[in-house]
Amino acid sequence: MLALPGAEGWATPDGAEGRAPRILVVDDDSSNVRLLTRSLHRVGFSEVEGTTDPFQAFRLFCSFSPDLILLDLHMPGLDGMSLLEQVRAVTPPDAFLPILIITGDLRPEPRREALARGATDFLIKPFDPIEVVLRVRNILATRALHLMLQYQNRRLENRVAARTRELEQAQLEGLERLAVAAEFRDDTTGRHTIRVATLAATLAEALHLPAANVDLIRKAAPLHDVGKIGVPDQILLKPGALSLDEAQVMRTHATIGARILGGGRSMLMQMAERIARSHHERWDGTGYPDHLAGEAIPLEARVIAVADSFDALTHTRPYRTALPLERARKEIVAYQGRYYDPTVVEAFLALPEAQSIVG
């Protein structure tokens, strides 16, 4: 007698051995359901559910989550084609859920239609139990390989994602150190970049920017003045007003910063470059280095412009003592629509006092 192969060697979706494959049998003929169920049980397929009610079949499919469906094509009330459509409609496109059609209809048209709707294979009535088991085993072997491949792909994707996070973190740490190195040249506390980043992110949230954009602004903002690395100390640290020539040199920090950060592939580096270059542009077009005006100025640069100016006004610099908080706010308002984006200033003024200044 032929030894029928069974469920040995089945692998679960997470790659572990042991879970029995689940098989759902749907046929309006109860004798067919009993014969198929017994044949599968006999060779070790223990997780087999059967129903003769096609209207109950879909609910059973949803609760049982089978790995294979044996489906009668012609049933009263709800035929196999309709049930096949229901199942495919809720099955993810990348999932391989095999459906073995049971039919006595030898016409090519129904077979083609079933294949077009996603059927995997056919069993012809009256069927041979040995052939049933052989087909089920072969189909489930393919299903197991598919699940194993999905599992391996997920593992690989997780490893790539973890490595990407590590690289992003390393990049961020390097950028933070670069920002601190630049900041220590004219702010011995090194807190200016942190304060500007915090206020800029708060403004971005108040402007209802997407969370991802808020996070990028928070990370990119500390690099707004990185170009000061290229400005001589006698100009950067000069007490009092700069001469016209000195002011021109000071303004080069925007383009120097953009060159330092330029060419980056990540969204963070690209935003940091835009901020470094454009945070001294003015709403009315009188800023530098490109004399951009209005919404031609990148939004993140317009946000940084308000946060940077307010922080500079409220903290002592070599060329000026700190202003009281309320006077600094009035200074921002005085240049609303001239230097600063009116919408950003409105968001700034709406902030509680505790959020508009960071110690």
Salt bridges, closest charged atoms under 4 A:
ASP27 OD2 - LYS125 NZ 3.28
ASP67 OD2 - ARG19 NH1 3.14
ASP67 OD1 - ARG143 NH2 3.01
ASP72 OD1 - LYS125 NZ 3.17
GLU85 OE2 - ARG117 NE 3.55
ASP105 OD2 - HIS74 NE2 3.13
ASP105 OD2 - ARG107 NH2 2.68
GLU113 OE2 - ARG117 NH2 2.50
ASP121 OD2 - ARG135 NH1 2.67
GLU131 OE2 - ARG135 NE 2.77
GLU166 OE1 - ARG163 NH1 3.08
ASP186 OD2 - LYS228 NZ 2.92
ASP186 OD2 - ARG317 NH1 3.98
GLU205 OE2 - ARG218 NH2 3.85
ASP215 OD2 - LYS219 NZ 3.00
ASP225 OD2 - HIS224 NE2 3.24
ASP225 OD2 - LYS228 NZ 3.23
ASP225 OD1 - HIS253 NE2 3.18
ASP225 OD1 - HIS279 NE2 3.04
ASP233 OD1 - ARG185 NH2 1.97
GLU246 OE1 - LYS238 NZ 2.68
ASP290 OD2 - ARG277 NE 2.77
GLU300 OE2 - ARG274 NE 2.41
ASP308 OD1 - HIS192 NE2 2.95
ASP308 OD1 - HIS224 NE2 3.31
ASP311 OD2 - HIS192 ND1 2.44
ASP311 OD1 - ARG195 NE 2.48
ASP311 OD1 - HIS315 ND1 3.38
ASP341 OD2 - ARG302 NH1 2.71
